[in-house]
Amino acid sequence: MVDVVAGLRDAVERRGPEYEYEYAKVLGKYLAWSETHIEKLDPFRRIWLPQGERPGLSFDEGRERKRQHPQGW
């Protein structure tokens, strides 16, 4: 979908501002909407960082501790 929207955006921009047909305006609005949603839905564009303090153990140490204490003590 990203390639399709990018191709449509290029086609609209190549026609220039003097191209005043109504469907070009509607297509421009649709492309703006599509680009916004593509950006919002792309999981690689928004990476949620963990909240709170940084753990005192490394990842491997934490995994080993969970293995030794599965009940969480």
SULVENRA-V378876 format. One record per residue. N is the residue number from 1. SS is DSSP state (alpha for helix, beta for strand, coil for the rest). Layout:
BEGIN
<<N	SS> <N	SS>>
END
This chain:
BEGIN
<<1	coil> <2	alpha> <3	alpha> <4	alpha> <5	alpha> <6	alpha> <7	alpha> <8	alpha> <9	alpha> <10	alpha> <11	alpha> <12	alpha> <13	alpha> <14	alpha> <15	alpha> <16	coil> <17	coil> <18	coil> <19	coil> <20	coil> <21	coil> <22	alpha> <23	alpha> <24	alpha> <25	alpha> <26	alpha> <27	alpha> <28	alpha> <29	alpha> <30	alpha> <31	alpha> <32	alpha> <33	alpha> <34	alpha> <35	alpha> <36	alpha> <37	alpha> <38	alpha> <39	alpha> <40	alpha> <41	alpha> <42	coil> <43	coil> <44	coil> <45	coil> <46	coil> <47	coil> <48	coil> <49	coil> <50	coil> <51	coil> <52	coil> <53	coil> <54	coil> <55	coil> <56	coil> <57	coil> <58	coil> <59	alpha> <60	alpha> <61	alpha> <62	alpha> <63	alpha> <64	alpha> <65	alpha> <66	alpha> <67	alpha> <68	alpha> <69	coil> <70	coil> <71	coil> <72	coil> <73	coil>>
END
